[in-house]
Amino acid sequence: MTALLDGPPVNAASPSLQPVTTGDRIAVLDILRGFALLGILLMNMEAFSGPLDLAFTNIDPHWQGLDYGADAAIYVLVQGKFFTLFSLLFGAGFAIMAQRAEAARRAFTPFYLRRSAALLLIGLCHALLVWSGDILVVYALVSLPLLACREAPTRWLPAMGVLTYLCAAVLMLLLGLLMGLSAQHDPAGEQARDALAKAAQTIDMQRQAYGHGSYLQAVVQRLRDFITQLGAIIVVGPEVLGMFLIGSWFARSGALAAPANHARLYWRLRWVALPTGLAMMLASAIWQPYLAPGTFTAASGAAFALGSVASLLMCLGYLAWIVHARSRLQWLAPVGRMALTQYIAQSLVCTWVFYGYGLGAFEQLPRAAQVPFAIGLFALQVVVSHAWLRHFRFGPLEWLWRAMTYLQWPPLRRAAGER
């Protein structure tokens, strides 16, 4: 999330690796960060307001009417698309920072390792103390193999990225086949019943800890959830790394800094990739609309693989449309510049509203009502970001991240007359 949360410089001739100023940023990246932040909030709302393990089950049949429609729309249009956009932006930021370091003849690896370690620390605090659905830890860990790809030729990056990303789909296909074979050797269905019972127990524990428990009980449950979710990195990791590599190509090729020079690419992403991805996503949702916790079959694995490819195409299509409309979306840039602070702020606000140690609205907000709640919260974040950046150079957590990365305290308050 380096690019998403901390905008990269465009001046590759900068004499040293120092925190960048407003004038050193690629404006469209800030806009993309802001757009991605809204999508992430829309995706995470169900996981904030109810048990985490019930949030990503595709289209939950327990919703009815407008709530079911809202759940279906979020699944088809949002889930998985902004997660990949986050990853792409991270890769873009990595590539630009590496180019800057090379031009300045500065050692990049020690700087980057400090940056990743700082992100890991922030992510661990977020996952264990605030909300267990954190993505920063995964980004920090997967940023290490990205470093090994630094010397890859630019022309190889798209193919490397797509192939790496598709490894996740292949793994899910194989897992589905293995589960199918396992079911054939368990005609009584004992393994399936055990898996369902274990999933139900976990959901009950989440409901009790997050919906009715104390803060300490929630922390203990977050630790359990965090350990479980680390196992998912075998699938999530290839998706993330693949998008990192694709994002690196967008930065190295100049497609983000000078979109006009890549008009044909962006046209294809808008009018070919996005419609194709949407059609595939609809097919996946119709085929396997619901995945019950604790269940997985060959059909589920195939539907996941189809949805994963669809999410990649839709993510790229969204990116192309945002780049196309960037002149009208400048209002998103300030919240994008404070994306780390605002990402954590979303978790703080939502867990306070929904968790038992806060206002206790756990499982009380209908699915359809979650959408305007998320939009209202994001609108407030936009206003706060505009106001904050009139007086300060960075968001609070961006400033702290820079301090840990550069081993110095960068100036936070704007100087008189500074823009």
Phi, psi and omega per residue, in radians:
M1 nan 0.301 -3.137
T2 -0.962 -0.882 -3.121
A3 -1.243 -0.629 -3.131
L4 -1.124 -0.721 -2.976
L5 -1.739 -0.254 -3.063
D6 -2.587 1.760 -2.982
G7 -1.038 2.364 -3.109
P8 -1.425 2.747 3.101
P9 -1.390 2.725 3.043
V10 -1.848 -0.222 -3.111
N11 -1.554 1.599 -3.056
A12 -1.207 -0.224 -3.120
A13 -1.610 0.206 3.123
S14 -0.960 2.356 -2.986
P15 -1.240 -0.324 -3.138
S16 -2.704 2.868 3.102
L17 -1.427 1.708 -3.138
Q18 -2.259 2.786 3.062
P19 -0.982 2.373 -3.050
V20 -1.452 2.726 3.109
T21 -1.741 3.044 -3.103
T22 -1.000 -0.675 -3.093
G23 -1.243 -0.186 -3.097
D24 -1.714 0.289 -3.015
R25 -1.848 2.635 2.956
I26 -1.501 1.975 -2.967
A27 -1.041 -0.673 -3.064
V28 -1.157 -0.460 3.101
L29 -1.162 -0.682 3.085
D30 -1.105 -0.696 3.113
I31 -1.134 -0.762 3.114
L32 -1.100 -0.673 3.085
R33 -1.060 -0.786 3.135
G34 -1.078 -0.768 3.109
F35 -1.080 -0.755 3.132
A36 -1.116 -0.628 -3.133
L37 -1.115 -0.686 3.071
L38 -1.115 -0.784 3.124
G39 -1.087 -0.709 3.122
I40 -1.099 -0.713 3.122
L41 -1.124 -0.780 3.097
L42 -1.040 -0.698 -3.141
M43 -1.202 -0.677 -3.029
N44 -1.454 -0.184 -3.028
M45 -0.991 -0.742 -3.125
E46 -1.141 -0.586 3.127
A47 -1.336 -0.448 3.040
F48 -1.286 -0.720 -2.957
S49 -1.592 -0.036 3.134
G50 -2.690 -3.065 3.127
P51 -0.990 2.375 -3.082
L52 -1.025 -0.715 -3.054
D53 -1.322 -0.098 3.041
L54 -1.724 -0.046 -2.979
A55 -1.472 -0.468 -3.026
F56 -2.125 0.968 -3.125
T57 -1.927 0.502 -3.068
N58 1.202 -2.157 -3.089
I59 -1.818 1.913 -3.019
D60 -1.317 2.114 -3.084
P61 -1.250 -0.169 3.138
H62 -1.291 -0.295 3.025
W63 -1.344 2.619 -3.130
Q64 -2.291 2.675 3.017
G65 1.020 -2.240 -3.098
L66 -1.086 -0.611 3.109
D67 -1.110 -0.711 3.099
Y68 -1.132 -0.714 3.115
G69 -1.096 -0.712 3.119
A70 -1.147 -0.711 3.128
D71 -1.107 -0.727 3.130
A72 -1.151 -0.725 -3.131
A73 -1.130 -0.740 3.115
I74 -1.119 -0.718 -3.138
Y75 -1.109 -0.812 -3.053
V76 -1.287 -0.740 -2.984
L77 -1.677 -0.396 -2.971
V78 -2.079 -0.905 -2.980
Q79 -1.048 2.200 3.126
G80 1.519 -0.298 -3.092
K81 -1.490 -0.638 -3.103
F82 -1.539 -0.447 2.965
F83 -1.039 -0.748 3.118
T84 -1.243 -0.602 3.086
L85 -1.135 -0.710 3.038
F86 -0.943 -0.819 -3.083
S87 -1.132 -0.740 3.118
L88 -1.035 -0.742 -3.126
L89 -1.170 -0.611 3.052
F90 -1.033 -0.834 3.141
G91 -1.090 -0.649 3.101
A92 -1.110 -0.775 3.118
G93 -1.099 -0.699 3.100
F94 -1.025 -0.825 -3.088
A95 -1.120 -0.716 -3.110
I96 -1.202 -0.704 3.094
M97 -1.123 -0.684 3.113
A98 -1.130 -0.720 3.090
Q99 -1.104 -0.715 3.140
R100 -1.110 -0.743 3.128
A101 -1.123 -0.710 3.139
E102 -1.126 -0.748 3.139
A103 -1.136 -0.585 -3.133
A104 -1.509 -0.050 -3.117
R105 0.995 0.801 3.110
R106 -2.017 2.593 3.098
A107 -1.160 2.161 -3.077
F108 -1.615 -0.638 -3.008
T109 -1.058 -0.854 3.129
P110 -1.048 -0.731 3.098
F111 -1.036 -0.811 -3.069
Y112 -1.197 -0.652 3.106
L113 -1.143 -0.676 3.058
R114 -1.100 -0.708 -3.138
R115 -1.091 -0.789 3.129
S116 -1.156 -0.695 3.116
A117 -1.114 -0.709 3.107
A118 -1.133 -0.707 3.101
L119 -1.126 -0.686 3.101
L120 -1.075 -0.752 3.134
L121 -1.107 -0.785 3.113
I122 -1.090 -0.736 3.136
G123 -1.118 -0.720 3.113
L124 -1.110 -0.725 3.096
C125 -1.088 -0.737 3.124
H126 -1.120 -0.829 -3.065
A127 -1.153 -0.659 -3.028
L128 -1.640 -0.505 -3.044
L129 -1.831 -0.317 -3.050
V130 -2.140 -1.076 -3.045
W131 -2.682 2.291 -3.013
S132 -1.393 -0.049 3.101
G133 -1.497 0.344 -3.076
D134 -0.991 2.553 3.068
I135 -1.985 -0.232 -3.032
L136 -1.129 -0.635 -3.135
V137 -1.090 -0.778 3.112
V138 -1.062 -0.752 3.138
Y139 -1.092 -0.732 3.142
A140 -1.107 -0.725 -3.123
L141 -1.227 -0.759 -3.100
V142 -1.308 -0.263 3.096
S143 -1.161 -0.334 -3.128
L144 -1.255 -0.864 3.033
P145 -1.108 -0.459 3.061
L146 -1.053 -0.654 3.142
L147 -1.049 -0.599 -3.140
A148 -1.203 -0.317 -3.136
C149 -1.648 0.165 -3.030
R150 -1.045 -0.637 -3.054
E151 -1.559 0.036 -3.128
A152 -1.097 2.411 3.093
P153 -1.021 2.503 -3.087
T154 -0.987 -0.715 -3.058
R155 -1.161 -0.338 3.135
W156 -1.455 -0.355 -2.947
L157 -1.054 -0.756 3.131
P158 -1.039 -0.796 3.139
A159 -1.145 -0.750 3.099
M160 -1.035 -0.752 -3.110
G161 -1.142 -0.808 -3.110
V162 -1.135 -0.780 -3.131
L163 -1.111 -0.724 3.111
T164 -1.126 -0.779 3.120
Y165 -1.033 -0.741 -3.098
L166 -1.199 -0.292 3.070
C167 -1.015 -0.608 3.126
A168 -1.121 -0.744 3.118
A169 -1.111 -0.718 3.124
V170 -1.121 -0.738 3.116
L171 -1.055 -0.719 3.128
M172 -1.198 -0.620 3.045
L173 -1.070 -0.814 3.134
L174 -1.115 -0.714 3.120
L175 -1.091 -0.724 3.110
G176 -1.086 -0.714 3.102
L177 -1.129 -0.726 3.115
L178 -1.110 -0.696 3.112
M179 -1.138 -0.645 3.091
G180 -1.123 -0.758 3.093
L181 -1.123 -0.687 3.123
S182 -1.098 -0.673 -3.141
A183 -1.132 -0.580 3.125
Q184 -1.146 -0.488 3.121
H185 -1.626 0.150 3.121
D186 -2.356 1.130 -3.043
P187 -1.048 -0.450 3.133
A188 -1.368 -0.218 3.104
G189 1.297 0.429 -3.101
E190 -1.165 -0.705 -3.136
Q191 -1.120 -0.714 3.138
A192 -1.125 -0.730 3.128
R193 -1.136 -0.678 3.115
D194 -1.113 -0.730 -3.138
A195 -1.134 -0.734 3.108
L196 -1.113 -0.720 -3.133
A197 -1.154 -0.709 3.121
K198 -1.131 -0.734 3.118
A199 -1.116 -0.730 3.131
A200 -1.117 -0.668 3.125
Q201 -1.126 -0.752 3.122
T202 -1.077 -0.764 3.129
I203 -1.095 -0.710 3.104
D204 -1.104 -0.698 3.116
M205 -1.130 -0.727 3.093
Q206 -1.122 -0.742 3.141
R207 -1.075 -0.735 -3.117
Q208 -1.230 -0.800 -3.062
A209 -1.232 -0.810 -3.055
Y210 -1.470 -0.634 -3.082
G211 -1.476 -0.504 -3.017
H212 -2.340 -0.138 -3.029
G213 -1.540 3.023 3.060
S214 -1.353 3.029 3.108
Y215 -1.085 -0.708 3.134
L216 -1.104 -0.721 3.100
Q217 -1.111 -0.640 3.101
A218 -1.157 -0.680 3.113
V219 -1.094 -0.756 3.128
V220 -1.070 -0.760 3.121
Q221 -1.173 -0.644 3.085
R222 -1.057 -0.679 3.104
L223 -1.091 -0.749 3.104
R224 -1.075 -0.812 -3.125
D225 -1.124 -0.676 -3.127
F226 -1.101 -0.778 3.129
I227 -1.070 -0.748 3.126
T228 -1.101 -0.771 -3.070
Q229 -1.234 -0.431 3.079
L230 -1.060 -0.531 3.109
G231 -1.130 -0.437 -3.128
A232 -1.308 -0.095 -3.107
I233 -1.145 -0.335 3.106
I234 -1.130 -0.479 3.086
V235 -1.721 -0.810 -3.100
V236 -1.177 -0.622 -3.094
G237 -0.965 -0.887 3.114
P238 -1.081 -0.635 3.090
E239 -1.088 -0.805 -3.122
V240 -1.112 -0.858 -3.120
L241 -1.096 -0.687 3.104
G242 -1.047 -0.749 3.117
M243 -1.225 -0.594 3.041
F244 -0.965 -0.805 -3.080
L245 -1.195 -0.697 3.088
I246 -1.115 -0.732 3.092
G247 -1.102 -0.635 3.083
S248 -1.067 -0.667 3.096
W249 -1.145 -0.749 -3.140
F250 -1.011 -0.634 3.132
A251 -1.347 -0.859 -3.078
R252 -1.110 -0.641 -3.074
S253 -1.332 -0.252 -3.080
G254 1.517 0.121 -3.083
A255 -1.144 -0.468 3.105
L256 -1.549 -0.698 -3.109
A257 -1.278 -0.564 -3.109
A258 -2.370 1.246 -3.080
P259 -1.054 -0.496 -3.122
A260 -1.082 -0.454 3.126
N261 -1.377 -0.088 -3.126
H262 -2.240 0.687 -3.047
A263 -1.047 -0.694 -3.126
R264 -1.125 -0.730 3.100
L265 -1.023 -0.863 -3.084
Y266 -1.167 -0.593 3.066
W267 -1.084 -0.770 3.137
R268 -1.131 -0.666 3.125
L269 -1.175 -0.660 -3.128
R270 -1.249 -0.787 -2.933
W271 -1.827 -0.151 3.101
V272 -2.073 -0.981 -3.067
A273 -1.102 -0.838 -3.086
L274 -1.116 -0.884 3.100
P275 -1.068 -0.679 3.114
T276 -1.108 -0.798 3.121
G277 -1.088 -0.711 3.125
L278 -1.111 -0.737 3.106
A279 -1.081 -0.736 3.116
M280 -1.147 -0.675 -3.132
M281 -1.164 -0.704 3.086
L282 -1.108 -0.711 3.110
A283 -1.089 -0.750 3.110
S284 -1.089 -0.748 -3.116
A285 -1.171 -0.641 3.107
I286 -1.225 -0.666 -3.111
W287 -1.202 -0.869 -3.106
Q288 -2.307 1.352 -3.061
P289 -1.196 -0.400 -3.045
Y290 -2.448 2.365 3.058
L291 -2.104 1.802 -3.104
A292 -1.160 2.443 3.106
P293 -0.981 2.331 3.116
G294 1.555 0.000 3.128
T295 -2.065 2.565 3.060
F296 -2.840 2.309 -3.093
T297 -2.304 3.078 3.077
A298 -1.077 -0.685 3.113
A299 -1.149 -0.680 3.107
S300 -1.095 -0.755 3.121
G301 -1.086 -0.725 3.123
A302 -1.170 -0.704 3.121
A303 -1.151 -0.679 3.085
F304 -1.086 -0.789 -3.141
A305 -1.047 -0.746 3.121
L306 -1.115 -0.761 3.120
G307 -1.152 -0.583 3.135
S308 -1.145 -0.784 3.095
V309 -1.123 -0.724 3.110
A310 -1.052 -0.705 -3.138
S311 -1.112 -0.675 3.082
L312 -1.059 -0.849 -3.109
L313 -1.134 -0.726 -3.128
M314 -1.197 -0.662 3.079
C315 -1.013 -0.813 -3.138
L316 -1.163 -0.620 3.079
G317 -1.156 -0.751 3.078
Y318 -1.045 -0.793 3.120
L319 -0.971 -0.785 -3.091
A320 -1.131 -0.689 3.127
W321 -1.196 -0.663 3.096
I322 -1.142 -0.746 3.087
V323 -1.067 -0.715 3.141
H324 -1.100 -0.633 -3.067
A325 -1.781 0.311 -2.978
R326 -1.047 -0.566 -3.104
S327 -1.160 -0.427 -3.138
R328 -1.699 0.013 -3.070
L329 -2.079 0.381 -3.133
Q330 -1.042 -0.443 -3.130
W331 -1.125 -0.290 3.099
L332 -1.410 -0.312 -3.013
A333 -1.053 -0.791 -3.120
P334 -1.055 -0.732 3.114
V335 -1.187 -0.535 3.055
G336 -1.175 -0.596 3.108
R337 -1.228 -0.359 3.133
M338 -1.953 0.531 -2.953
A339 -1.118 -0.625 3.109
L340 -1.118 -0.860 3.107
T341 -1.033 -0.795 -3.068
Q342 -1.287 -0.523 3.050
Y343 -1.102 -0.826 3.108
I344 -1.178 -0.645 3.131
A345 -1.075 -0.658 3.084
Q346 -1.020 -0.749 3.129
S347 -1.158 -0.744 -3.134
L348 -1.083 -0.820 -3.118
V349 -1.149 -0.827 -3.047
C350 -1.221 -0.694 3.087
T351 -1.177 -0.579 3.079
W352 -1.162 -0.689 -3.134
V353 -1.229 -0.744 -2.949
F354 -1.730 -0.514 -3.013
Y355 -1.365 2.767 -3.065
G356 -1.105 -0.533 3.130
Y357 -1.432 0.015 3.054
G358 -1.958 -2.198 -3.128
L359 -1.430 -0.243 3.002
G360 1.300 0.561 -3.141
A361 -1.586 0.409 -3.091
F362 -1.028 2.236 -3.139
E363 1.021 0.447 3.139
Q364 -1.864 -0.313 -3.066
L365 -1.663 2.074 3.117
P366 -1.020 2.720 -3.065
R367 -1.068 -0.738 -3.135
A368 -1.132 -0.602 -3.134
A369 -1.276 -0.330 3.128
Q370 -1.160 -0.499 -3.109
V371 -1.183 -0.942 3.086
P372 -1.122 -0.533 3.063
F373 -1.049 -0.836 -3.131
A374 -1.115 -0.759 -3.138
I375 -1.125 -0.707 3.109
G376 -1.112 -0.753 3.106
L377 -1.108 -0.742 3.135
F378 -1.124 -0.708 3.111
A379 -1.041 -0.704 3.080
L380 -1.103 -0.689 3.121
Q381 -1.125 -0.646 3.098
V382 -1.098 -0.802 3.141
V383 -1.080 -0.813 -3.135
V384 -1.088 -0.706 -3.129
S385 -1.117 -0.779 3.097
H386 -1.028 -0.786 -3.111
A387 -1.170 -0.763 -3.097
W388 -1.092 -0.806 -3.039
L389 -1.309 -0.117 2.972
R390 -1.252 -0.375 -3.076
H391 -2.039 -0.371 -3.058
F392 -2.243 2.688 -3.101
R393 -1.385 -0.589 -3.047
F394 -2.353 2.841 2.921
G395 -1.206 2.812 -3.106
P396 -0.995 -0.808 -3.118
L397 -1.328 -0.536 3.024
E398 -1.076 -0.711 3.115
W399 -1.115 -0.768 3.119
L400 -1.125 -0.724 3.125
W401 -1.080 -0.741 3.085
R402 -1.083 -0.743 -3.132
A403 -1.057 -0.748 3.132
M404 -1.202 -0.566 -3.107
T405 -1.332 -0.828 -3.046
Y406 -1.596 -0.076 3.139
L407 1.002 0.685 3.055
Q408 -2.758 2.773 3.135
W409 -1.608 1.840 3.118
P410 -1.248 2.610 3.100
P411 -1.083 2.334 -3.077
L412 -1.698 -0.817 -3.062
R413 -1.365 2.474 3.111
R414 -1.216 2.490 3.013
A415 -1.296 2.780 3.130
A416 -1.015 2.195 3.135
G417 1.461 -0.070 -3.118
E418 -1.312 2.434 3.124
R419 -1.882 nan nan
